[in-house]
Structure formats: structure tokens, C-alpha cells
Amino acid sequence: MVRRQLPNPAELFELMQFKMPELNGKKRRLDAALTINDLRAVAKRRTPKAAFDYTDGAAEGEFSLDRARRAFEDIEFHPGILTPAPDLDTSTTILGGPSALPFGIAPTGFTRLMQTEGEIAGASAAGAAGIPFTLSTLGTTSIEDVKAANPDGRNWFQLYVMRDRDISYGLARRAADAGFDTLMFTVDTPVAGARLRDKRNGFSIPPQLTLGTVLNAIPRPWWWYDFLTTPKLEFASLSTTGGTVGELLDAAMDPTISYEDLAVIRDLWPGKIVIKGVQTVEDAAKLVDLGVDGIVLSNHGGRQLDRAPIPFRLLPKVVREVGADATIMVDTGIMNGADIVASIALGAKFTLIGRAYLYGLMAGGREGVDRTISILRTEIERTMRLLGVSTLAELTPQHVTQLTRLVPVDQGATVAVS
């Protein structure tokens, strides 16, 4: 028989600790976000549909993005046992400099349209965390202002080659003069991908007010207040900003870019040069033969060619082919620190986050970017401890198996017809 008694108030107070409510709304919603998907949900609530969909969406049927995320879901970890890892070291050396974590912030365009702090929030958060920040050619903050926001950290510059070559070359020289140490030459955007969400939303630069956008903005007055009461959007390279994103890209970019452009850029850039948008083993090998310092396996977050190769799936093949001769990095689809750990285990030296950073930005400005980095850091550390490794160098392909739902067809096989 269980002996019953009247509750003892003193014992009850020992068992129940009342938590003081958090009065700061921003801190409350960011603290409640435990994953990048949680930040995405907050961002969606707080951002007008057109700006959110520009960030969240991809090209055409969005198969490339969906497949990239599934590839990270479809992994199996193999933890070691009785190998305690009480003292973790998540730091790495990338392209000749330090990073406190095995990821940096990828280049993103039109960033202040998503949240008014834009690249300043990203650069300052990256500097505080000790990781690199990459400014896009289509960024909405100048090279010099990004340097001012992250004066002691590592800044990288992403370059598109435009029809007016002098604009591109001038941007590269400005970035070098400002102390940016790495140039990320993006080669997968000769023309804009078909981003259908943007077309359906009538998304343009600057935003065009329609009945739909006004109705969508009513429950989000803070976004419009920020947008209308902060300095005018300025782009790093575009002198005109009227039209859809696709129209702007098609007007600015040159579909005839070639290896000759790479040679010119290599000659004018004094630091490390990385090629972003590599999607085949053959191209990776050719670039390494030409002496580039690094390669980013990327399909542009699924925003260019839909049904493009999945960078994470391509990673082991490229590492086997050229991993000893160049720095191999990967992006597209990263939503969890475990995705980053798996990439490092399969041979990547570094990873880049785009949407994950922007979800945090939209959810809470600079503090939201800090929260993104904190979430990923916690997930990386927990995954490493559960795997039984103390340093990134201890991660090997034996820690990860890539499962697959998509199996290539043997195109050489013959099919009997009855």
C-alpha cells in the first residue's frame, strides 16, 4: 500500500521552480528556436511573402534543393564507443587562415530586402564567432562597410563576371584594397534560373506595391517600418534596379564567360581564389590543373539549373580525384550541424551556409544570425561527441554512410523489347 499524506508546501517549492517570463519578445522567440527549421518558421511569420519566398525558394520545381536536403537526411553515422571526447576543438584552417568552426557564411544577394540589417548583421556576427563572411557582388552593403562591420575578421568576396567587365574587375580591386583575403568566382550563373515563386509573387527590385503585397504586409508592419525608415537599398554593382531578379541578372551577367575570364581574374587578384558552382568531377580536375586554390561544390542552392547534381553526393568522388591538390568545400541544403560534420567526414575542408543564415537574419536581425551560428555550433559539438571524436581531423569516411533514394540508371544496359 502507498502511504498518503497531505502535500508539504516546503517540499513542493523544492520540486517546482517557476521560470520568470522573458519580456523581450525578440529574445523570447529566438531562445525558443532550437533548430534552423524553427528559425525558418519564425522568419516566415515575420517577413512578407515575396521576400521570404525569394530566400526560401529555388528554381522551377525545386527538385535540386529538395534532393540536396534529402541527401543530408539520408546518411547513417557510425559512432565509436568508449572514446570520450570531453575537450572538443571545432576549429580549422581554411585557405590560409583560421576559422573557429567548419563553416562560413555564403554570399547572398539583395540581403537587406530580407531584413534591414542585411550584410552588416552577417559580417559582424561572423566576426564575433570567428568564421568567414562572404559578400556577394549583388550584396546591398558596400565592400568598405562590410570591412568596417568586421574589421578584424575574415572577409571573402564573391564575384560574378558581368557584361561590363570593368565593373567586375573594379569590384575585385576594391575588395583586395579593403583586405578581403579570398575571391569566390561564381561560374554557374550565365543566365538566371527560373525562380517561379518570384514570378508568381511579382517580386521585383525595388518591391512593387500591389493589393496582394499590401494585404500581406498588414500583419507585418515592423518589416515595412524598417524598410521605409532606413537608408535606401544600394547594390554593389547594379546601377539600375528596376525589374524582377531574373531580369536584373540577365541584364547584368554575361553568358559568354569562359576560362579566359578566369585567367584574367587570377592575374588581378592577389589572394586566394575559389571557384564556386562546380558540379562535375571533370571540371574540378581541370580547375585544379589551372592552379585554383579551392573549389565549392554547389548548385547555387538549387536556384539555377533544376535537377542539377547534389553537391553532398558528389563530394566523395571529387575528394578522391583532387582532394590532395585543392581545398574542397560544399554548400546547398545544409540545415543542421550534423550535415556539416558529415561533409567534413567525407573529405570537405569547409562548408558554407546561405539560407540557414538568412532564416536567422529574418527572424531577428543580428541576434538571429548569432542564434543560427549558436544552433549549428551546438549541433556540431553534440554530433562530434556522440561520434567519439575530439577534432575535425579525426572525422573520416568510416563515420558516415550515404544512403540513397535515387539510384542512377545504367545507361549502357540494353532493354529487351517484347
C-alpha positions as CSV (number, residue, x, y, z in Angstrom):
1,M,0.0,0.0,0.0
2,V,1.2,3.5,-0.8
3,R,1.2,5.8,2.2
4,R,-0.6,9.0,1.6
5,Q,0.0,12.4,3.2
6,L,-1.0,16.0,2.8
7,P,1.3,17.9,0.5
8,N,4.2,19.7,2.3
9,P,4.5,23.2,0.9
10,A,8.2,23.4,1.5
11,E,8.8,20.2,-0.4
12,L,6.6,21.4,-3.3
13,F,8.7,24.5,-3.7
14,E,11.8,22.4,-3.9
15,L,10.2,20.3,-6.7
16,M,8.7,23.1,-8.7
17,Q,10.9,26.0,-9.9
18,F,8.9,28.8,-11.5
19,K,10.6,30.4,-14.5
20,M,10.4,34.2,-14.9
21,P,8.8,35.2,-18.2
22,E,11.1,36.7,-20.8
23,L,9.7,40.2,-21.6
24,N,12.0,40.8,-24.6
25,G,9.9,39.5,-27.5
26,K,12.9,39.1,-29.8
27,K,14.9,37.2,-27.3
28,R,11.9,35.0,-26.4
29,R,11.3,33.9,-29.9
30,L,15.0,33.3,-30.7
31,D,15.5,31.3,-27.5
32,A,12.6,29.2,-28.4
33,A,14.1,28.3,-31.8
34,L,16.0,25.1,-31.2
35,T,16.7,24.2,-34.9
36,I,17.3,26.0,-38.2
37,N,13.8,24.9,-39.2
38,D,12.4,26.7,-36.1
39,L,14.2,29.9,-37.2
40,R,12.7,29.3,-40.7
41,A,9.2,29.2,-39.1
42,V,9.8,32.5,-37.3
43,A,11.2,34.1,-40.4
44,K,8.1,33.1,-42.4
45,R,5.8,34.7,-39.8
46,R,7.8,37.9,-39.7
47,T,8.7,38.5,-43.4
48,P,6.4,39.5,-46.3
49,K,5.8,36.5,-48.6
50,A,7.7,37.9,-51.6
51,A,10.9,38.5,-49.6
52,F,10.6,35.2,-47.7
53,D,9.9,33.2,-50.9
54,Y,12.9,34.8,-52.6
55,T,15.1,33.4,-49.9
56,D,13.3,30.1,-49.3
57,G,12.6,29.2,-52.9
58,A,14.6,27.6,-55.7
59,A,14.3,27.1,-59.4
60,E,11.4,25.6,-61.3
61,G,10.1,22.5,-59.5
62,E,12.7,23.0,-56.7
63,F,13.9,19.4,-57.1
64,S,17.6,20.3,-56.7
65,L,17.0,21.9,-53.3
66,D,14.7,19.1,-52.1
67,R,17.2,16.4,-53.2
68,A,20.1,18.2,-51.6
69,R,18.3,18.3,-48.2
70,R,17.2,14.7,-48.5
71,A,20.8,13.7,-49.2
72,F,21.8,15.1,-45.8
73,E,18.8,13.3,-44.2
74,D,19.8,10.1,-45.9
75,I,23.0,9.5,-44.0
76,E,23.9,6.9,-41.4
77,F,26.5,7.8,-38.7
78,H,28.8,5.2,-37.2
79,P,29.8,6.3,-33.7
80,G,32.8,5.0,-31.9
81,I,32.3,3.7,-28.4
82,L,34.5,4.1,-25.3
83,T,36.3,7.0,-27.0
84,P,35.4,10.0,-24.8
85,A,35.7,13.5,-26.3
86,P,35.4,15.9,-23.3
87,D,37.6,18.6,-24.9
88,L,36.4,19.4,-28.4
89,D,38.2,21.5,-30.9
90,T,35.9,22.6,-33.8
91,S,38.5,25.0,-35.3
92,T,40.1,24.6,-38.7
93,T,42.5,26.3,-41.1
94,I,40.9,27.2,-44.4
95,L,42.6,28.9,-47.3
96,G,45.5,30.0,-45.2
97,G,43.6,31.4,-42.3
98,P,41.7,30.3,-39.2
99,S,38.0,29.6,-38.6
100,A,36.6,28.7,-35.2
101,L,34.0,26.5,-36.9
102,P,34.0,24.4,-40.1
103,F,31.5,26.7,-41.8
104,G,31.3,30.2,-43.0
105,I,28.5,32.5,-44.3
106,A,27.9,32.1,-48.0
107,P,27.3,35.1,-50.4
108,T,23.7,36.1,-50.7
109,G,22.2,38.8,-52.9
110,F,19.6,41.5,-52.0
111,T,20.1,40.7,-48.4
112,R,18.7,43.9,-46.9
113,L,15.4,43.2,-48.6
114,M,15.0,40.2,-46.2
115,Q,15.8,42.2,-43.1
116,T,17.2,45.7,-43.0
117,E,20.4,44.9,-41.1
118,G,21.4,42.7,-44.0
119,E,25.1,42.1,-44.6
120,I,26.1,44.2,-41.6
121,A,24.4,41.7,-39.3
122,G,26.0,38.8,-41.1
123,A,29.5,40.2,-41.2
124,S,29.5,41.3,-37.5
125,A,28.1,38.0,-36.3
126,A,30.7,36.1,-38.3
127,G,33.4,38.2,-36.9
128,A,32.2,37.6,-33.4
129,A,32.0,33.9,-34.0
130,G,35.5,33.7,-35.7
131,I,34.2,32.5,-39.0
132,P,34.5,33.9,-42.6
133,F,31.8,36.1,-44.1
134,T,31.3,36.3,-47.9
135,L,29.9,39.4,-49.5
136,S,28.0,38.9,-52.8
137,T,28.5,41.0,-55.9
138,L,24.7,41.6,-55.6
139,G,25.0,42.5,-51.9
140,T,23.2,45.5,-50.5
141,T,26.1,46.8,-48.4
142,S,29.3,48.2,-49.8
143,I,32.7,46.4,-49.6
144,E,34.0,49.1,-47.3
145,D,31.0,49.0,-44.9
146,V,31.3,45.2,-44.6
147,K,35.0,45.7,-43.7
148,A,34.0,48.3,-41.1
149,A,31.5,45.9,-39.6
150,N,34.0,43.0,-39.5
151,P,37.4,44.8,-39.2
152,D,39.4,42.1,-37.6
153,G,37.6,39.0,-39.0
154,R,38.0,37.2,-42.4
155,N,36.0,38.7,-45.3
156,W,35.7,37.0,-48.6
157,F,34.2,38.5,-51.8
158,Q,32.0,36.6,-54.3
159,L,32.4,37.8,-57.9
160,Y,30.2,37.5,-60.9
161,V,31.7,38.3,-64.3
162,M,29.3,40.9,-65.9
163,R,28.8,42.1,-69.4
164,D,30.7,45.2,-68.4
165,R,34.0,43.6,-67.3
166,D,35.3,46.8,-65.9
167,I,32.6,46.7,-63.2
168,S,33.7,43.2,-62.1
169,Y,37.4,44.0,-62.2
170,G,36.8,47.2,-60.2
171,L,34.9,45.3,-57.5
172,A,37.7,42.8,-57.2
173,R,40.3,45.5,-56.8
174,R,38.2,47.3,-54.2
175,A,37.8,44.0,-52.2
176,A,41.5,43.5,-52.4
177,D,42.2,47.0,-51.2
178,A,39.8,46.5,-48.3
179,G,41.7,43.5,-47.1
180,F,39.4,40.7,-48.3
181,D,41.6,37.6,-48.4
182,T,39.7,35.3,-50.7
183,L,37.8,35.8,-54.0
184,M,35.0,33.4,-54.7
185,F,34.4,33.3,-58.5
186,T,30.9,32.0,-59.2
187,V,30.5,30.2,-62.5
188,D,27.0,28.7,-62.5
189,T,25.0,31.8,-63.4
190,P,25.5,32.7,-67.1
191,V,21.7,33.4,-67.0
192,A,19.2,33.5,-64.2
193,G,17.4,30.3,-63.2
194,A,13.6,30.2,-63.4
195,R,12.6,31.1,-59.9
196,L,8.9,30.6,-60.2
197,R,7.9,31.7,-56.7
198,D,9.3,35.2,-57.6
199,K,7.3,35.3,-60.8
200,R,4.1,34.3,-59.0
201,N,4.6,36.8,-56.3
202,G,5.5,39.6,-58.7
203,F,8.8,40.1,-56.8
204,S,10.9,42.9,-58.1
205,I,13.6,45.3,-57.1
206,P,12.5,47.7,-55.6
207,P,9.4,46.0,-54.3
208,Q,6.2,46.9,-56.2
209,L,3.1,47.5,-54.1
210,T,0.0,45.6,-55.2
211,L,-3.2,44.8,-53.4
212,G,-1.7,41.4,-52.6
213,T,1.6,42.8,-51.1
214,V,-0.3,45.4,-49.1
215,L,-2.6,42.8,-47.6
216,N,0.3,40.5,-46.9
217,A,2.1,43.4,-45.2
218,I,-0.7,44.3,-42.8
219,P,0.3,41.7,-40.1
220,R,4.0,42.6,-40.6
221,P,4.2,46.3,-40.0
222,W,7.7,46.1,-38.4
223,W,9.2,44.9,-41.7
224,W,7.8,47.9,-43.7
225,Y,8.7,50.3,-40.9
226,D,12.3,49.1,-41.1
227,F,12.3,49.1,-44.9
228,L,10.9,52.7,-45.1
229,T,12.9,54.3,-42.3
230,T,16.4,53.0,-43.1
231,P,18.8,54.1,-45.9
232,K,17.9,53.4,-49.4
233,L,19.0,50.0,-50.8
234,E,22.3,50.2,-52.6
235,F,23.8,47.4,-54.6
236,A,27.5,46.7,-55.0
237,S,27.4,46.6,-58.8
238,L,24.0,47.4,-60.3
239,S,23.3,51.0,-61.3
240,T,19.7,50.3,-62.2
241,T,17.3,48.2,-60.0
242,G,14.0,48.1,-61.9
243,G,12.6,44.7,-62.7
244,T,12.4,41.2,-61.4
245,V,15.5,39.5,-60.0
246,G,15.8,37.3,-63.2
247,E,15.6,40.4,-65.4
248,L,18.3,42.1,-63.4
249,L,20.6,39.1,-63.5
250,D,20.1,38.5,-67.2
251,A,20.8,42.2,-68.0
252,A,24.0,42.2,-65.9
253,M,25.5,38.7,-66.3
254,D,27.4,37.6,-69.4
255,P,26.6,34.1,-70.7
256,T,29.9,34.0,-72.6
257,I,32.1,33.7,-69.5
258,S,34.9,31.3,-70.1
259,Y,38.3,30.1,-68.8
260,E,39.8,33.2,-70.3
261,D,37.9,35.2,-67.8
262,L,39.3,33.0,-65.0
263,A,42.8,33.7,-66.2
264,V,42.3,37.5,-66.1
265,I,40.8,37.3,-62.6
266,R,43.6,35.1,-61.4
267,D,46.1,37.7,-62.6
268,L,44.4,40.7,-60.9
269,W,43.5,39.0,-57.6
270,P,46.4,38.9,-55.1
271,G,44.9,36.5,-52.6
272,K,43.3,33.0,-52.6
273,I,40.8,32.3,-55.5
274,V,38.0,29.8,-55.2
275,I,35.6,28.6,-57.9
276,K,32.0,28.3,-56.8
277,G,29.4,26.3,-58.7
278,V,31.5,23.2,-59.7
279,Q,29.2,20.3,-60.4
280,T,31.3,17.6,-62.1
281,V,34.5,15.7,-61.3
282,E,35.9,16.6,-64.7
283,D,35.5,20.4,-64.2
284,A,37.0,20.0,-60.7
285,A,40.1,18.3,-62.1
286,K,40.5,20.9,-64.9
287,L,40.3,23.8,-62.4
288,V,42.9,22.2,-60.1
289,D,45.2,21.8,-63.1
290,L,44.8,25.5,-63.7
291,G,46.0,26.2,-60.2
292,V,42.9,27.5,-58.3
293,D,43.2,27.4,-54.5
294,G,39.8,25.9,-53.8
295,I,36.5,24.6,-55.2
296,V,33.0,25.0,-53.9
297,L,30.8,22.1,-54.9
298,S,27.5,23.9,-55.3
299,N,24.4,24.0,-57.4
300,H,23.6,27.5,-56.2
301,G,21.2,26.3,-53.6
302,G,19.0,24.8,-56.3
303,R,18.4,28.3,-57.7
304,Q,19.9,27.9,-61.1
305,L,19.6,24.6,-63.0
306,D,16.9,22.4,-61.5
307,R,17.7,18.7,-61.3
308,A,21.4,19.6,-61.0
309,P,23.9,17.2,-59.3
310,I,23.7,17.1,-55.5
311,P,26.9,18.6,-54.1
312,F,27.0,16.4,-51.0
313,R,26.6,13.3,-53.1
314,L,29.3,14.5,-55.5
315,L,31.7,15.3,-52.6
316,P,33.4,11.9,-52.1
317,K,34.2,11.5,-55.9
318,V,35.8,14.9,-56.1
319,V,37.8,14.4,-52.9
320,R,39.2,11.2,-54.3
321,E,40.1,12.9,-57.6
322,V,41.6,16.2,-56.5
323,G,41.3,16.5,-52.7
324,A,45.0,16.3,-52.2
325,D,45.6,19.2,-54.5
326,A,43.0,21.8,-53.6
327,T,40.6,22.9,-50.9
328,I,37.2,21.3,-51.4
329,M,34.2,23.0,-49.9
330,V,30.5,22.2,-50.2
331,D,27.2,24.1,-49.9
332,T,23.5,23.7,-50.7
333,G,20.9,22.1,-48.4
334,I,22.8,22.5,-45.0
335,M,20.2,22.8,-42.2
336,N,21.9,21.1,-39.3
337,G,25.3,20.9,-37.7
338,A,25.2,17.1,-38.4
339,D,25.1,18.0,-42.1
340,I,28.4,19.9,-41.6
341,V,30.0,17.1,-39.6
342,A,29.0,14.5,-42.3
343,S,30.6,16.8,-45.0
344,I,33.8,17.1,-43.1
345,A,33.9,13.3,-42.6
346,L,33.6,12.7,-46.3
347,G,36.5,15.0,-47.1
348,A,35.2,18.6,-47.3
349,K,37.6,21.0,-45.7
350,F,34.8,23.6,-45.1
351,T,31.1,24.3,-45.7
352,L,29.0,27.4,-46.4
353,I,25.6,28.3,-45.1
354,G,23.2,30.5,-47.1
355,R,19.5,30.0,-46.3
356,A,20.3,29.0,-42.7
357,Y,22.0,32.3,-42.1
358,L,19.1,34.2,-43.8
359,Y,16.4,32.5,-41.8
360,G,18.2,33.7,-38.6
361,L,18.5,37.2,-40.1
362,M,14.8,37.4,-40.9
363,A,13.9,36.0,-37.5
364,G,15.8,38.6,-35.5
365,G,18.5,40.6,-37.3
366,R,22.0,40.4,-35.9
367,E,20.8,38.4,-32.9
368,G,19.1,36.0,-35.2
369,V,22.3,35.4,-37.1
370,D,24.0,34.8,-33.8
371,R,21.3,32.3,-33.0
372,T,21.9,30.5,-36.3
373,I,25.6,30.1,-35.5
374,S,24.9,29.0,-32.0
375,I,22.4,26.3,-33.1
376,L,24.8,24.9,-35.6
377,R,27.8,25.1,-33.2
378,T,25.8,23.1,-30.6
379,E,24.7,20.5,-33.2
380,I,28.3,20.1,-34.4
381,E,29.7,19.7,-30.9
382,R,27.0,17.2,-29.9
383,T,27.4,15.2,-33.1
384,M,31.2,15.0,-32.6
385,R,30.9,13.9,-29.0
386,L,28.3,11.2,-29.9
387,L,30.7,10.0,-32.7
388,G,33.6,9.9,-30.2
389,V,35.8,12.4,-31.9
390,S,37.6,15.4,-30.4
391,T,38.8,17.2,-33.5
392,L,37.7,17.7,-37.1
393,A,40.8,15.8,-38.3
394,E,39.5,12.7,-36.6
395,L,36.4,12.6,-38.8
396,T,36.8,10.0,-41.6
397,P,34.6,8.4,-44.3
398,Q,34.2,5.5,-41.9
399,H,32.0,7.7,-39.7
400,V,29.3,8.1,-42.5
401,T,27.4,6.1,-44.9
402,Q,25.4,7.8,-47.6
403,L,22.1,6.1,-48.1
404,T,20.2,6.8,-51.3
405,R,16.7,7.0,-52.7
406,L,17.9,8.0,-56.1
407,V,19.9,5.3,-57.9
408,P,21.5,6.2,-61.3
409,V,20.3,4.1,-64.2
410,D,22.9,2.1,-66.1
411,Q,22.6,3.9,-69.4
412,G,24.8,1.2,-71.1
413,A,22.4,-1.6,-70.3
414,T,20.2,-2.9,-73.0
415,V,16.5,-3.4,-72.5
416,A,14.7,-6.3,-74.1
417,V,11.6,-5.4,-76.0
418,S,8.9,-8.0,-76.3
